[in-house]
Amino acid sequence: RERFRFARGNKILWGTRSGPWYSRGMKSFADVIAGARKLGTRRFVVAQAADPVVLEAVEAARREGFCAPVLVGVRDEIESAAREAGVALDGHRLVAVAAKADAAAAAVRLVATGEGDVLVKGLLQTSELLKPVLDKATGLGRGRLVSHVGVFIVPGFDRFVLVTDAALCIAPDLSQKADIVRNAFETARGLGIADPVAAILCAVETVNPKMPATTDAAELVKMAESGAIAGGRVVGPLALDGAVDPEAARHKGIANPLAGRADILVAPDIEAGNVLYKSLTCFARAEVAGILVGARAPIVVTSRSDSAAGKLHSMALAVLCAAAPG
């Protein structure tokens, strides 16, 4: 077994790359799907499942062998959507609610009580789903910010690239950025990245009090070094080229050995994160998956604009993250 170094608190420990969450050499979404399949079936609870597009995605995951669908919503509407999608509901668990407005709370309750492993957004707004997720009495919170993590296979790169947060947290403060990094480390563990490096992206590589993102970056580095952020290493402030290109980092005279080797790119705010995310998909034609992390269970939030492959990748990623050690 190959040994690797990892952080726990302020200690550096050694472990072996084994266990169901780790897939040696995971470098593609085909590997992610294969890894999810090896973990066996997980219960995917779909909130407001009366959506043909989501039902098609869930059915694809079921055929791949890692999804047992639990469909929550108005029965007649789910059955109608299934007919439109050409999806047979035989063998699917259907949890009927009286009205569409009840579907999100019912789905979250199933996951919270152990009757589901992964939460999936159906035909409703993300905010409608997050309201019961974040309910302090009955939700899925665990005292940490919930954030979005995008996982990319970029042509020309030999590793996964994670981008966060491009979809949920508008203008995170230092404490929220720390949770965003923790959530990204958790996602990296699901992908088998033993010692992930998170780069805090800024416009420059020097700390400038007039640029709050750079001062936040310096503080996040200190938090990781002290063990306040565990699970990986943090470097910053770094511009994008200095984060992902070792040659660019050397040319700029950046001495930090982590420069140019980032697995995770932490954006300063949602605008920068969203532009980076969509640049990778629109210009670089990167393959992508994305989930919400930070709750007690992964949350799959797919969009009608996502490709069928992207939806399937996101569901497989959720299985790996649900199985990864916390």
N, C-alpha and C positions, 0 to 999 in steps of 0.2 A: 504494500500500500504506500502510495506517495504521501509524504508528510508535508504539511503546510503550516505557515505561521498565521495566527489571527489574534485580534485584540479582544480582551474581556476586561472592562473597567480600565484600570491603568496598568494592567499586566499584559505581557506578550506570552501567549501559550502556543503549544504545538498540538496538532491533531492529524488525523489521517483522512484522506479523501475517500470516505465510504459512507454508507447510509443511504436510504432511499431518496433523499433530496438531492444527492450529488450525482451528476452525470459527467463522468470524465470526458473531456474533449468536447463539451457542448458548445458548438459554434454556429448553429443554424436553427431555424425554427422547426426544421424536420427533427432535429435533436430534441427540441422542447416538446414537440408532440409525442415523440417516442418516449421521453422521460415521463410525461403525464400518463401515457398508456401503461407504463410499467408500474406506476403507483396504484393502478386499479381505479375502479369507478368512484367518483365523487358526486355528491348530490348538489346539483345546480338549481337554486331556487330563483325562478324568474318572476320578478314583480311586474304585474300587469302584462301577462304573457300574450295578450291578443295582438300580436304584431307578427305578420308573416316573415319579415326579414329576420327578426330575432329567433323565431321558431326554426327557420332554415339553419341558422348558425348553431343553435342548440342541437338540432338533429345531426348536423355534420360532426359535432363533438361526440354525440352518442354513437355514431357509426365508427368513430375512431376508437371507441372503447373506454373513454375516461369520464363520461357524463351520464348521470342518471337524472333526467329532468324532473323538476317539481314545478308545475305550472300554476301560478297564482293569478286569479282574476275572475271576471264574470264568465261562467261556463259557456254560455251561448256565443260570446264574443271570441273566446279562445278556439272553440270548435270551428267557427266561421273562418278565423285567420288560418287555422291549420289546413282547412280545405283549400284556401287560396294558395297556401304555400306547398300543397301536395305532401303534407306531413301527416303520417298516421299517428294517432294518439294512443294506440294500443300499448299497454304496459307503462305509460307515463302516469305519474301521480298528478292529479288535478285537484287543487285546493280552491274551491269556489268561494267567492265573496259576493256580497249583495250589490256592491257598487264599485266602480273603478277607483274611487277615492279611498277605498279600504285596502287596496291591493298592496301598496308599499308597506304599510304597517304590518299586515299579515305575513308578508314575505320576510321582513326583518325579524319578526317574532319566531318564525320557524328556524332561522339560522341561530338566533340568540338562545333558543332552547335546545339546540343540538340536533334538530331535524334537518339541517342543511349544512353544507360545507362552504359553498361559494354563493354569493349574492349576485344576481344579474339584473341590470336595468332593462325593462321591457318598454312598452309604449307609454312612457311618462317622462317628465323632465327630471334631470339629475337632482335639482333642488327638492323635488317631491320625494325622491328616494332618500336623500341625505337627512331630511327632517326626522324620520323615525330612526335612522341609523345613529344619529347623534343624541337621541333622547336619553337623558341621564339615567332614567329609571328602567327603561325596557330596551334600549338600543344596543349597539355593538361597540360603543366607545371603550377605550382603555387608557384614557388620560393622555392621548397623543393626537396631534393634528392629523387629519386625514388629507392625503395629498395624492396627486396623480404622478405616475411614473410611466414614461414611454420607453420602450425597449426596441432598439433598431439594429438591423443588419444593414450596414452601409457598404455599397460596392467599394472595394479597395481596402477595406479594413478587415483585420483578422480576428476581431473580437466584437462582442456585443457592445453597443453604446447606449447608455441610459440617459434620458433627458427628463429633468424635473424642475419646477412644476409648470406645465404648459397649459393647464386646463382648469385648475380649481382655486389656488391661492393667489389672490390678486397682487397684493403688495406685502409679502411676508416680512415680519420684523425678525430680529436676531433669534429669538426663542423659536419662532415658527420655522425659520430656516434650519435650525438644529434638528427639529422633528422631520423636516423634509429630507435632510441627509440621512437620518436614522431609517426612515421609510425606504429610501433608495438602497441603503445597505441591506435591508431585509429582502428587497427584491433581488439584489445581486446574489444573496445567499441561495435564493430559490433557483437561480441559474447556475449554481455551483461555482460562483466566483469567490474563491476562498478569502482573498485579502483585497477587497475592492478599493480603488482610489477614486475619491470624489474631488473634482476640480470646481472651485467656486468661481464662476465666470464673471468677469468685469471687463471694462474697456481697456484697462491698463494692468501692469503687473506690480505696481507700487502702491503703497497705502497713501491715500490722499484724503484728508479730513473733509474736503469739499465734495468727495464722492463716497457717500455712505456705503455703497456696495463693497468698496475696498476695505473699509474699516470692519464691516461685518465679516468679510472673508478672513481677515487676520484673527478675529475673535473665534471664528469657527475652527480654524487651525489649532488655536490654543485649547479649545474645548476637546478636540479629538486627542491632542497630545496628553491632556490631563485625564482622559478616560471618561469625560462627561458625555462625549459622543463615542459610542463603541461600535465595533463591527467592521471597521475599515480605517483607511487613512484619508486625510483631507489636505488639500494643497490649494493655495490661493493667496492673493488674487491672481488670476490668470486670464488673459485674453484667449479666445477660442483656439487660435493656432498654437499657442504655448501649452494648451491643455492636452491636445491630441496629437501633436506632431513633434517627436523628439528632436528632429533636425531644426525645426523652427525655434524650439526652446534653446537649443545650443547656440544658434545664430544670434538670438537675443541676449545671450549671456546669462540665462536663468540657471543658477547652480543647483536648484532643488532637483534631486534625482527622480522625483515623481512627476515633474513637468513633462508633458508630452505623452504621458502614459495613463491618462484618466480613463476609467471605465464609466464614470458617472459625471454628467455635466449639470451643474446646479445653476439655474438661471436666477438673475437678481429679482425678476418680477415676472408676471404672467405674460406681459407683452413680449419681452425678450424670449421667454421660453416658448411661446406659441409661434413666433416667427422662426425660431430655430427648428422646432418640431416640423412645421409645414415646409420649411426649406429642404429638410432631409427627404420628405416624401415627394414634394413637387419637383425639385431640381435634381436631387441625387437618386431619386427613385428607390429609396430605401424601403425595405420591408419593415413592418412595425407591428408591435402589440402594445397594449396599454391597459393598466388597471389602477384602481384606487387602493392605496395601502395606508395603514395606520389604525384601521378598525380591527376587531377580533376575527374577522374573516375577510379575504380578498373580495373586492367588488368589481365586477366587469361592467363597464359602461361603454357600450358600443353605439355607433352612430350609423344612420342610413348611408352616410358618405363613406364609411369604412368598407374596404373590400371584404369579400367572403373569407379570403385567406386571413386577413387581419383579424376578423372576429374570431376565427378558429385559433389563431395564435394567442389572442388575449385569453381565451378560455383555458388553453393548455398552460399558459403562464400562471394563471390563477391557481391551478392544481399544484404546480411546483411551489408556489409561494405559500399555499396552505400547509404543505408538508415540510417546509423548511424549518429548522430550529429557530426559535425566537431569541 
